[in-house]
């Protein structure tokens, strides 16, 4: 019996163009029998799987047959098709393992660029895997799949383009080995763009009447950060009793690949906040972006976007204690607001009504969510060690 154990040295989260390193250990667990490994190969690929009840493809991928199961195919037995892959590398060939003996090899490969980031949606799923295939003589191939999370550097830099390092070079020192200078520059650009503070305000209205003014301190957010804003009701023409804000992603399937009766958009809520804002001049909004979420991207099958969804519960007139505005008559009474009449005697206790008439208003505001540093997203991955016994 042979045990194959793969341990990721470079971590479970990578950028496109980054070097992936894994330690693969082959162990003969038998105490009496010598095991022979005919060949062991490794490859990185991105597997796209989709729901057949929601998406249709113009050309379906080729399916494997039972006659060629002895060849190395990382996507064998999986649904969907391979979007991209690296060239297979041979790790071992015709190696004999004595009882309880082990053999350790290292596999290094650059993460291919040009593909989508890792994503698990309702209609489409993109999964990156490092697959190690091991085969005994005249036997089928056994596959060890190590999941990888890939973040596409996208618009910030292209990993394949040459980049000149701005650091001074000393001819008496060896060349730096910290990583690809392209990726280092891309991460610096990412941090600079997402760290800029720029206040942007959005006036929320209903029938030309102001409901609130929503302000954000940033225009671009990284996964793992918080969306922080202020909802200002000081200049409101309509009273607001409560509001609920949702941080959501919308997975929109491209129309040409969508089945006629299938849903066009799939919404996922990542965080929400509900606040009672009656008689409040402002309210603080804080919505965390999960570090395991996927930044916005688009492919030939779908498009992922981020939005802030607002739900306001508005009154029909000025609530108790709020100063009248231009759109509200100064003589409006408490009875007009359906809050009940105030007691004439101060010793009596005023009780709020069980029901009040409100209007529900919905609004959507798109935001920009990009990737983060892989070291900050590693905590969302599972154990870097995976085993296979056959």
N, C-alpha and C positions, 0 to 999 in steps of 0.2 A: 504494500500500500504506500502510495506516494502522497506527501503533503506539500502543497505549493502555498507559500505565504508571501504576500506582497505588502510592503510597507512604503508609503509615500514619504519621501525625504523632503520634497519641496512643498508639502502641504496639500490640502484638498481644493484650494481655490487658486485659479491661475488666470492671467491675462492672455489674450490671443497674442502669440509671439513669444511667450515666456517659456523658459526651459522647465520641462517636467522630469523629475527624477524619482525613480522607484527602486527599491531593493527587493529582489525576488530570491527567495530561499527555497530550494528543493530538498526535501528530507525523505529518506526511506524509513518508514516507521516499522517495517518488518524486522524481527530479530533474527531471522534465519535465512531469508530469501534476498537475493540480489536483484535489484530493480534496474531496468534499462530505459532511458529516455531517448526515443528516436530523434525527436526534434522538439524544441520549444521556441515559440515566436511571440512577439509583442507588437501591438499597434494601438494607436489612438484614433478614435472615430467619433463622429456625432450622429446619433440615431434620431430620426424624426418619426414619431408615431402620431397618429391622428384617429379621431373617431369616425368610423365609416357611416354613422348615422347623421353626421354633421358636415362632413367634407368629402368631396370627390376629386380625384386626380385625373388629368387628361391621359397620362401614361402611367400605368402601374409598374412598380419595380419588379425585377426578375426574382422569382422565388426559387429557393434551393431545392434540390431533389435528394432522395435518400442515397443515390449512388455516389455523391461527392461529399459525404459527411466526413471523410478522412482528411480533406483539405482544410486549411486554416481560414475561417471566415468569422471575423469578430461579431457580426450581426446575425449569426446563425441562430434560428429559433426565436428571434425577436420580431415584433410587429413593426411595420413601417419600412423605411429605407434609410440608407446611410447618406447624409448630406455631404460630408467630407471625411477624409481619412488620411493618415500618414502612410508611408511605405512600411510594410512589415519588416521587422528586424529579427534575425535569428539569434536567440540567446544561447541555446545549447544544441548540440548535434551528436547523437550516438555516444551518450554518457552513461556509464554504469555506476550505480550507487550501491556500495556495500551496506549490509544491515546496520541500521541506525546512523548511517552517514548522511552528510548534508553537503550541498553545493550552493554557493551564493553568487549571484550575478547582479549587475546594475544595468538598468535601462534608462537612457536619457534621450529625450526627443523634444523638439520645440512644438508648442501648441499651435496647430494650424490656424491661420487667420482667414478672414473673409466669411466666416460663418456666424450664425445667430448665437446669442448667449444661452446659457442653460435656462430652461423655462418649462414649467409644468402648468399647463393651462387646462381649460375645460374642453377645448376642441383640438389643440395641438400641443405636443410635448417635444422638446429638444433636450436630449440627454447625451452628455459626453462621458465616454468610458475608455479606460485603458485596459485592454484585454490581453491576457497572457494565455496562449494556447499551448497545451502540453499533450504529447502523443507518444504512446508506447509503440513498439514495432508491430505492424499489422493490426492496429487498433484504431478506434475512433479518437477524435481530438476532444480533449476536455478543456473548457474555457473558464478562466478566472477573470471576472469583470470587476474592475475597481472604478467606482463612480468618481467623476471629477466635476467640479463646478467651474464654469468658464465665464468670465466677464469680458465683453468686447470693448476694447479701447475706442473703437469707432472713430468719431469725428475729432478726437483729441490728438491722435497721431496714428500713422499706419506703421505696424511693426516691420513691414518689409522695406520701408524707405530708409536710406542711410541717414543717420543723424550724427552730427558732430558734437562731441562733448565739449561743454564750455569750461570744464575744470582744467587748470593748468597741468601740463604734462612735464614730469621730471625725467630726463633721459637716464638717470642713474637708478630709477626705481622701476619695478616691474609694472606691467599694465594692470589697471584695476580690473577686478573680477566680480564687481558688485552686481552686474547684470547688464542687460541690453540697454545701451544709452537711449535708444528710442523710447523704451518703456519708461525709463526714469524721467525723461523730458515730458512724456505724455502725462504721467502722474503729477508732475509739478504743475503743468497747465491745468489739470483737473482740480487740484487743490486751490490754485489761484482763482479760478473762475467760480468755484462753489464757496469760496470764503469772502467774496465781495458782498458788502452790505449796501443794498439799494432799496429804499422804501418805495413800494408801489401800492397805489390805492385804487380800489374799485368801488364805484358808487352803485349800490343795489337799490333798484326802484321797482315800483309796481304801479302801473297806470299813471306814470309821471309823478308819483309820490315817492319820496325817499324813505326807504326802510332802514338802511344802515350804510356805513362806509367801512369796507374791509381792507385792512392794510397788511401787507407782507413785507418782511425785512430782507428777503432774498428772492432772487428770480430763478435760482437753480439749486437743487438739493441732491445730496448723495444718499444712497440707501444706508440705513442705520442712523440718520440724523432725525431731527424733529422739525416739523412744519410749525413755525411760531408766527402768530398773527394777532391782530387786535380788531375787534368788531366795535365800531363807534356808533352809538345810538343818539348822540347829543343833538344832531341835526335831523332826526327822523321826523317825518310827517305822519307816519303810521306807527302805532304802538306795537311792540313785539313782546309776547308773553314768554316764549321759550324758543330756542333754536337748537338744532342738531346738525353737526357737521361730520361728514364721512370722508375718509381718505380711501379712494377706490381706484382700481385699474379696470380698464375696458379692453377686452380681447375681441377685436373686430375681425371677422373672417372675410377674406377677399371675395367679392361677389361671384367671380367666375369659378371659384373653387367651392362654393357653398351649395348644398343641396337645396332644392326649391322650397321645401317646407321646414328647413332648419333655421334655427335662431341666428340672427346676424351678429349680435354683440352679447358677450358674456361678461358680467360684472362681478368683481370680487372686492369685498370690503376688508381693508387691512387694519383700520382703527377708526374710532368715532368718539365724539364728545357731545354730550347733551348738557345744556346750561339754561337755567331759569333767569331771564333777563328783564323781568318786569321792574320798571322804575330804575333800571341801570343805565348809566351813561356810556359804559363800555364794558366789554367782556374779553378776557384773555383766552386765546385758542392755542392749544398745543396738541399736535397729532404726531405720534412717532411713526417713522417709516421702518418697517421690519428689515433687518439686515439680510434676511434670507429671501427678500423680494427681488424681482427682476426689474432692471431699469427699462425705460421705454425703448422699443426697437420695432422693426418691421421686416417682414420677409415676403416671399411670393404667395404665402398661404394666409398670413394674418398680420395684424398690427396691434401693438400694445401701447396704450396711452394711460397717463395718470391724470386724475381729476379730484377736485374738492367739490363734494356735493352738499349743498345747503338746503335745509328744511326749516322754514320759519313758520311760526304760529302767530298770526297777526290778529289784532283786535279791530273792531269797526270804528272805535273812537278813542279818545285819550283816556288812559287808565288813571286810577286814583293816585294823586300826588304828582302827576306829570304836568308841567306847564303847557298850556294850549299853544299850538303852532298856527301858522297862517292858514292851513287847510282845515282847522278845527275851530268851531265856534266857541267863544269864551264862556257861553252860558250853558254848555253841555253839563248835564248832571251825572251823578253816579248811577242813577237808574238807566241812563242811556248806554252806559258801559256794561250793563248786566252784572254789576258787582254788588247790587243791593244798596239800600238807603242807609246813610249813616245814622246812628242813634242820636236822639236829641239830648239825652242824659249822658254825661261823660262817664258815669259809673257803669253804664251798660257796655257790654262787650260786643264789638262788631264781628259778625261772622261772615265769612266769604261764601258766596253761592257755590252750590255743588257743580253747576254747569255754567259755562259762558260761551257765547258765540265767537268763533274764531275763523280765520281764513288761513289756509295752508298754501305756502308759496315755496316752490322748488327752484333751485338755480344750480348751475354747474360751472366750475372755473377750472380750466386746464392748467396744470403745472408741469415743470420740467424736473424729472428725476433721472439721475445718471448713476454710474457705477461708483464704487469706492475702492480704497486700497485693499488688495487681496488679504493683507495681514489682518485687517479689521473684520473681514467677512469669514475668516477661517473658523470662527467659533460656531457657525451655523452648520458645519459639516460634521459627519459622523466620524467614527474612529478611522485613522489612516491605515490600519492594518486589516487585510482581508485574507481569508484562507480558503483552500480547496483541497479536498481529500478524495482520491479515487483509487 
